[in-house]
Amino acid sequence: MSHSTGINESTASLKHSETHFGPDRELLTAFIKGLGETQKTLPCRFFYDQRGSALFEKITEQPEYYPTRIEAAILEAKARSIAELTPPGSVLIEYGSGSSRKTQILLENLTSLAAYIPIDVSKSALIDAKLRLNKLFPALNVLPFEGDFTQEITLPPNLSQRPRLGFFPGSTIGNFTPPEAAKLLAKMGTNIRRDGRLILGVDLVKDEQVFVAAYNDKAGVTAAFNLNLLERANREIEADFNLTQFAHEAIFNPDQSRVEMHLVSLRKQIVTIGDCSFTFQEGARIHTENSYKYTVPQFQALAKSAGWLPHEVWTDNRDLFSLHELIYTGPH
């Protein structure tokens, strides 16, 4: 992998460029920093602009993509028992809510919530979800929170003393390295508080061909989702990526127990972003996402290290995916 041809120049001009780009400063900073590394990388949270969020919803509908269907089926089977353990007047907090489609299964059973707080970086997804849920559940208090769920979250004063139930579906926890995941779970515990519960999805270790197919759907939706990261840079921060000269790649890394998504340069080329330039050799990769896979004991040990007590775990009959119920007991 080659360095940018203008790393020093890029770093020196970053302050000027940030001022120029205003609200897109975070995106610009991430691209300049990530593309300037020996192993080029970009944070996966930037996938989820309006188009990226819509593409992800299409991914979940692809026949190769099993997690959404299996998790929804487990929720359908277990939602009533989850609701029975949830005190009336609780607050449901969903991390990375997206369309809130799976949440609907829980909401049909959680009939006495004080509020539902979906947290997501996509404003459009939050608006669409609120409109739909208001029609389906007119009495439900839906309070969208636009932002990064890894940051500190403060509930409105009138809800601050309510019991809390966290919801973190979709195996999003797998996008974080195990140490990062433990840190995130600890932060969620602080937010949900002692004796609060968390329901979260975890993708399980399995035959790697199942992984590879799920992240390389035949319709090319995941490829479009990955490439949209570059298209977003073209739209928002004056980049000039030629999308026909990059290809989507998803591989399983058994040593790290993770699926990796990359964007691969198909030829030697130079890309500019504002007044910064970056050289790509043919075959150079931009690492865009990790999705870690766990066994049930591995994930339960991780949860315990972050102050959570594993309570229940449910899987499908092929052990492809798991849904965990955890209780926060506090830091060790």
Summary of the structure (lengths in Angstrom):
residues: 332
radius of gyration: 20.6
end to end distance: 42.1
largest distance: 60.3
contacts: 1068
relative contact order: 0.17
helix: 42%
strand: 24%
